[in-house]
């Protein structure tokens, strides 16, 4: 999923004694080339990559692909799995499915047009196991490996730090991962995850151990809690023994009567249901419509496959390309900060501004946020009344509501007066102060000159 998962898995495989190398988008081209060369020359057995770094890698001899994080889209699954079994070679793909990935698994099932087989329906085991089987891992082996990983994280500070960073990276990955469809999420709630061991991982010793564990889980003792004591002469044990001797036959008789009543009730229900169903089927047979050879169904048989591969005009160029996501937090932030053209606002906006989300109207409905132009909010800000103030000066300069019966020139003069009153309160910079002083000095000189001219031209009586 992210580069943090890649580094964490590389450290875990090193402790397990498995040679591995890794590559992600943050590495330079030379480092990725060296890692690919080591894996191609079989100097290491495992290559750990992200979706972005795996783009463009040519590995014709690859025979096994393991999806540590389940792909979010069916196209991404094909992109990953399609790198194995090339040029007529045999290959396998294993996917680790968590509880949050069941909905994505159902989307993939509809896209591929296949059904997932439970382990109980598969007879072959080991390498001869067919594809499309959904099963679990043996609990004993899983617990053993989990204890090893916990010990490595405790004894090595580097692995502990990588695990902590990996957890935070997973939270970020869940935010930008594409969600599953609504239908898949509904179906995922009603599906029970299989607990049986996958046939490919089947082992006779593990099967026997798992059967024993299941028997222990399903064991119900016949005695009560008061009888589970080491001392047979204790008062509680003797009291329960006397109670069983006295009421044992009555309890058994009551249980037999309840079973017989339940059996009679089931027989009556079966008889009524069968009688009712026979009447219903007889009525339905009259309403059946015979479909001829020219009948066209409403949905195509490969509807989900076509929807997964289709590129329509509404989806645009973003659906035509394969979105591999990002494997670093910086790349995600840069992707979210990208600008796009908003047709409603007629300007460039960010994708993370909330314009692609849904908003709730006054009537309670939900519509896309792109329908909101923001003009009403801007108008409210422009025409909002000023806050109440006890100062007389602020009360005098407060903007008064303009009556609709006033003429146009009066409204215009009031707007100019309000603008001048607001501008007079602003702080002036150095240039404005100098300019104002020069203007006053010039006006003073002009008035002085006019005064002298009037005094010299005055006549004496």
C-alpha positions in Angstrom: 0.0 0.0 0.0 2.6 2.6 1.1 6.4 2.8 1.3 6.2 2.3 5.0 4.6 -1.2 4.5 7.5 -2.0 2.1 10.2 -1.1 4.6 8.4 -2.9 7.4 8.0 -6.1 5.4 11.7 -5.9 4.3 12.8 -5.8 7.9 10.5 -8.7 8.9 11.7 -10.9 6.1 15.3 -10.2 7.0 14.7 -11.4 10.6 12.9 -14.5 9.2 15.9 -15.3 7.0 14.3 -14.6 3.7 16.4 -12.6 1.2 14.4 -9.7 -0.2 14.7 -6.3 -1.9 12.2 -3.5 -2.3 11.3 -0.5 -4.5 8.9 2.4 -4.2 8.4 5.7 -5.9 10.5 7.6 -3.4 13.7 5.8 -4.5 15.8 7.2 -7.3 16.0 5.4 -10.6 19.4 3.8 -9.9 18.3 2.2 -6.7 15.2 0.8 -8.3 17.3 -0.6 -11.2 19.6 -2.3 -8.7 16.7 -3.8 -6.8 15.1 -5.1 -10.1 18.5 -6.5 -11.2 19.0 -8.4 -8.0 15.6 -10.0 -8.2 15.9 -10.8 -11.9 19.3 -12.4 -11.4 17.8 -14.5 -8.5 20.1 -13.0 -5.9 17.0 -12.6 -3.7 13.8 -14.5 -3.6 11.3 -11.7 -2.8 10.7 -8.3 -4.4 8.4 -5.9 -2.4 7.0 -3.1 -4.4 4.1 -0.6 -4.3 1.6 -0.1 -7.1 3.3 3.0 -8.3 6.8 1.5 -8.3 5.5 -1.7 -10.0 4.3 0.2 -13.0 6.5 -0.6 -16.0 8.5 -3.4 -14.4 9.2 -6.3 -16.9 9.5 -9.6 -15.0 8.7 -12.4 -17.5 10.0 -15.2 -15.2 7.7 -14.2 -12.3 5.5 -17.1 -11.2 4.0 -16.0 -7.9 2.3 -12.7 -6.8 1.2 -12.1 -3.2 -1.2 -9.2 -2.5 -0.3 -8.1 1.0 -2.9 -5.3 0.9 -6.0 -6.3 -1.1 -6.4 -4.0 -4.2 -9.1 -1.4 -4.0 -10.3 -1.8 -7.6 -10.7 -4.7 -10.0 -8.5 -3.0 -12.5 -5.7 -2.8 -10.0 -6.1 -6.5 -9.2 -5.6 -7.3 -12.9 -2.6 -5.0 -13.0 -1.0 -6.8 -10.1 -1.9 -10.4 -11.0 -1.2 -10.0 -14.7 2.5 -9.8 -14.0 2.6 -13.5 -13.3 2.2 -16.5 -15.7 3.4 -14.7 -18.8 4.4 -16.3 -22.1 2.6 -19.5 -21.4 4.2 -20.1 -18.0 2.3 -21.3 -15.0 1.7 -18.9 -12.1 -0.3 -18.3 -9.0 -1.6 -15.2 -7.1 -2.4 -15.1 -3.4 -4.4 -12.3 -1.8 -4.6 -11.6 1.9 -8.2 -10.5 2.7 -8.9 -8.6 5.9 -12.3 -7.9 7.4 -12.4 -4.4 5.7 -11.6 -6.0 2.3 -14.6 -8.3 2.0 -16.6 -5.6 0.1 -13.7 -5.1 -2.4 -13.5 -8.9 -2.8 -17.2 -9.0 -3.8 -16.6 -6.3 -6.4 -13.8 -8.3 -7.8 -16.0 -11.4 -7.9 -18.6 -9.6 -10.0 -15.9 -8.1 -12.2 -14.4 -11.5 -13.0 -17.7 -13.3 -13.2 -16.6 -16.2 -11.0 -17.8 -17.6 -7.7 -15.6 -18.1 -4.6 -15.5 -21.7 -3.6 -15.4 -22.6 0.2 -12.7 -25.0 1.3 -15.2 -27.7 2.1 -16.2 -28.0 -1.6 -12.6 -28.5 -2.8 -11.2 -32.0 -2.7 -7.7 -31.3 -4.1 -5.1 -30.0 -1.7 -1.6 -28.6 -1.9 -0.3 -27.5 -5.3 -3.2 -29.2 -7.2 -5.7 -26.8 -5.5 -7.9 -25.0 -8.0 -8.1 -21.2 -8.2 -10.9 -19.1 -6.7 -10.9 -20.7 -3.3 -11.5 -18.5 -0.2 -10.1 -20.0 3.0 -8.3 -19.3 6.2 -4.9 -19.9 7.7 -4.2 -22.5 10.4 -4.6 -20.8 13.8 -1.6 -22.6 15.3 0.8 -21.5 12.6 -0.6 -18.0 12.6 -0.2 -17.6 16.4 3.4 -18.9 16.2 4.4 -16.4 13.5 2.6 -13.6 15.3 4.6 -14.3 18.5 7.8 -14.2 16.5 6.9 -10.8 14.9 6.0 -9.4 18.3 9.3 -10.6 19.8 11.2 -9.0 16.9 9.4 -5.7 17.4 10.2 -5.8 21.1 13.9 -6.7 20.7 14.7 -4.4 17.7 14.0 -0.7 17.9 14.2 -0.3 14.1 11.4 -2.8 13.6 9.3 -1.2 16.4 9.6 2.3 14.8 8.8 0.9 11.4 5.7 -0.8 12.7 4.5 2.4 14.4 5.0 4.4 11.2 3.4 1.7 9.2 0.2 1.9 11.3 0.0 5.7 10.7 0.6 5.1 7.0 -2.2 2.6 6.9 -4.6 5.2 8.4 -3.6 7.7 5.7 -4.0 5.0 3.0 -7.6 4.2 4.1 -8.5 7.9 3.5 -7.4 8.0 -0.2 -8.2 4.4 -1.1 -11.2 4.1 -3.4 -14.2 2.7 -1.5 -16.2 -0.3 -2.6 -19.6 -0.1 -4.1 -22.8 0.3 -2.0 -24.1 -3.1 -3.0 -20.9 -4.8 -2.1 -20.9 -3.1 1.3 -24.4 -4.3 2.0 -23.6 -7.9 1.0 -20.4 -7.9 3.0 -22.4 -7.4 6.3 -24.3 -10.6 5.7 -21.4 -12.8 4.6 -19.6 -15.0 7.1 -15.9 -15.2 6.6 -14.8 -18.9 6.2 -12.6 -20.2 9.1 -11.7 -23.5 7.5 -8.1 -23.9 6.4 -7.3 -23.1 2.7 -6.7 -26.3 0.7 -3.3 -25.0 -0.5 -2.1 -24.7 3.1 -3.7 -27.9 4.2 -1.6 -30.3 6.4 -2.8 -33.5 8.2 -1.2 -32.5 11.5 -2.7 -29.0 11.3 -6.1 -30.5 10.4 -6.0 -32.8 13.4 -5.0 -30.0 15.7 -7.7 -27.6 14.4 -10.3 -30.4 14.8 -9.3 -30.9 18.4 -9.5 -27.2 19.1 -13.0 -27.1 17.6 -14.1 -30.0 19.7 -12.8 -28.3 22.8 -14.6 -25.2 21.9 -17.9 -27.0 21.4 -17.6 -29.2 24.5 -20.4 -28.6 27.1 -20.0 -30.4 30.5 -23.0 -32.2 31.9 -22.3 -31.2 35.5 -23.1 -27.8 37.0 -20.5 -25.4 38.4 -21.4 -26.5 41.9 -20.3 -30.1 41.1 -16.9 -29.1 39.7 -15.0 -29.5 43.0 -12.2 -31.8 44.1 -13.9 -32.7 47.4 -16.8 -35.1 47.1 -17.8 -34.6 50.7 -18.4 -30.9 50.4 -21.8 -29.5 51.2 -22.4 -28.1 47.7 -21.6 -31.3 46.0 -23.8 -33.4 48.3 -26.7 -30.9 47.9 -26.5 -31.0 44.1 -26.3 -34.8 44.1 -29.4 -35.1 46.4 -31.3 -32.6 44.1 -30.5 -34.7 41.0 -31.6 -37.9 42.7 -34.9 -36.3 43.6 -35.7 -34.2 40.5 -33.7 -36.0 37.9 -36.6 -38.1 36.6 -39.0 -35.1 36.5 -36.5 -33.0 34.5 -35.9 -35.8 32.0 -39.7 -36.3 31.6 -40.2 -32.6 31.0 -37.5 -32.5 28.4 -39.0 -35.5 26.5 -42.4 -33.8 26.5 -40.9 -30.6 25.2 -39.2 -32.5 22.4 -42.3 -34.4 21.4 -44.4 -31.1 21.4 -41.7 -29.5 19.2 -41.8 -32.4 16.8 -45.6 -32.3 16.5 -45.5 -28.5 15.9 -42.9 -28.9 13.2 -44.9 -31.6 11.5 -48.0 -29.4 11.6 -46.1 -26.4 10.2 -44.6 -28.6 7.4 -48.0 -29.9 6.5 -49.5 -26.4 6.4 -46.5 -24.9 4.5 -46.5 -27.7 1.9 -50.3 -27.4 1.4 -50.0 -23.6 1.1 -47.0 -23.8 -1.3 -48.8 -26.3 -3.5 -51.7 -23.9 -3.9 -49.2 -21.0 -4.6 -47.3 -23.0 -7.2 -50.6 -24.1 -8.9 -51.6 -20.4 -9.2 -48.1 -19.3 -10.4 -48.1 -22.0 -13.1 -51.1 -20.3 -14.7 -49.3 -16.9 -14.8 -46.0 -18.2 -16.3 -44.9 -16.6 -19.5 -43.1 -18.8 -22.0 -40.0 -17.0 -23.3 -39.2 -17.5 -26.9 -35.8 -17.5 -28.6 -36.0 -13.8 -29.4 -36.4 -12.8 -25.7 -33.8 -10.1 -24.7 -33.2 -9.9 -20.9 -33.1 -6.6 -19.1 -29.5 -7.0 -17.9 -26.6 -8.6 -19.8 -24.9 -11.6 -18.5 -21.5 -9.8 -18.4 -22.9 -6.6 -17.0 -20.4 -6.2 -14.1 -17.4 -7.1 -16.3 -18.4 -4.4 -18.9 -19.0 -1.9 -16.1 -15.5 -2.5 -14.7 -13.8 -2.2 -18.1 -16.0 0.5 -19.6 -14.8 4.1 -20.2 -17.7 6.4 -20.6 -18.0 10.1 -21.2 -19.3 11.0 -17.8 -16.3 9.3 -16.1 -13.9 11.3 -18.3 -10.2 10.8 -18.6 -9.8 9.9 -14.9 -11.7 6.6 -15.5 -9.8 5.8 -18.7 -6.5 5.6 -16.9 -5.5 3.2 -14.2 -5.2 5.1 -10.9 -2.5 3.4 -8.9 -2.8 5.7 -6.0 0.2 7.0 -4.1 2.7 5.3 -1.7 3.8 8.4 0.2 2.1 11.1 2.2 3.8 13.9 0.3 2.5 12.5 -3.0 -1.0 12.4 -1.5 -0.8 16.0 -0.4 0.4 17.2 -3.7 -2.3 15.3 -5.5 -5.0 16.8 -3.3 -3.6 20.3 -3.9 -4.0 20.0 -7.6 -6.3 22.5 -9.2 -9.2 21.8 -11.6 -11.7 23.9 -13.5 -15.1 24.5 -11.8 -17.8 25.1 -14.3 -20.1 26.7 -11.8 -17.7 29.2 -10.3 -15.8 29.7 -13.6 -12.4 29.4 -11.9 -9.7 26.9 -10.8 -10.4 25.2 -7.5 -8.9 22.4 -5.5 -10.4 19.0 -5.4 -10.3 19.0 -1.6 -12.4 22.1 -1.3 -15.6 20.0 -0.7 -17.1 20.9 -4.1 -17.4 17.2 -5.0 -19.2 16.2 -1.9 -22.9 16.0 -1.1 -24.8 18.7 0.7 -28.2 18.6 2.4 -30.9 21.1 1.2 -33.5 22.8 3.3 -36.0 20.1 2.4 -33.7 17.3 3.7 -32.5 16.0 0.3 -28.9 15.4 -0.7 -27.5 16.9 -3.9 -23.9 17.4 -5.2 -22.1 20.3 -3.7 -21.4 21.7 -7.2 -24.9 23.0 -7.3 -24.0 25.5 -4.6 -22.7 28.7 -6.2 -22.1 30.7 -3.0 -23.9 33.8 -4.3 -26.4 33.9 -1.5 -23.7 33.6 1.2 -21.7 36.4 -0.5 -24.8 38.6 -0.6 -25.4 38.0 3.1 -21.8 39.0 4.0 -22.1 42.2 1.9 -25.5 43.2 3.4 -24.9 42.0 7.0 -25.8 44.6 9.6 -23.0 45.9 11.9 -22.6 44.7 15.4 -24.3 46.6 18.3 -22.0 49.1 19.9 -22.6 51.6 22.8 -20.4 54.2 21.3 -22.4 57.2 19.9 -20.0 57.6 17.1 -20.4 54.1 15.9 -24.1 54.4 16.2 -24.1 57.5 14.1 -22.0 55.9 11.4 -23.9 52.6 11.5 -25.3 51.5 8.1 -29.0 52.1 7.9 -31.4 50.0 5.8 -32.2 51.6 2.5 -35.9 51.9 1.8 -37.1 50.7 -1.5 -39.2 53.9 -2.0 -36.1 56.2 -2.1 -34.9 57.4 -5.4 -31.8 56.2 -7.1 -29.8 59.3 -6.5 -30.4 59.2 -2.8 -29.3 55.6 -2.5 -26.2 56.5 -4.5 -25.3 59.4 -2.2 -25.8 57.2 0.9 -23.5 54.6 -0.5 -20.8 57.2 -1.2 -21.2 58.6 2.3 -20.9 55.2 3.9 -17.8 54.5 1.8 -16.2 57.8 2.9 -17.1 57.2 6.5 -15.5 53.8 6.4 -12.4 55.0 4.6 -11.8 57.8 7.2 -11.4 55.2 9.9 -8.6 53.4 8.1 -5.0 53.9 9.0 -3.0 55.9 6.5 0.5 55.1 5.4 3.4 57.5 5.1 2.7 58.5 1.5 -0.9 59.2 2.2 0.1 61.4 5.1 2.6 63.4 3.0 0.1 63.8 0.2 -2.6 65.0 2.6 -0.2 67.6 4.1 0.8 68.9 0.7 -2.8 69.2 -0.3 -3.6 71.2 2.8 -0.6 73.4 2.4 -1.5 74.0 -1.3 -5.1 74.8 -0.3 -3.9 77.2 2.4 -1.6 79.1 0.0 -4.4 79.4 -2.5 -6.8 80.8 0.1 -4.1 83.2 1.3 -3.5 84.5 -2.3 -7.2 85.0 -2.9 -7.5 87.0 0.4 -4.7 89.4 -0.7 -6.3 90.0 -4.1 -9.7 90.9 -2.6 -8.1 93.3 0.0 -6.1 95.3 -2.7 -9.1 95.8 -5.0 -11.5 97.1 -2.3 -12.7 100.7 -2.8 -12.7 103.4 -0.1 -15.7 105.5 0.6 
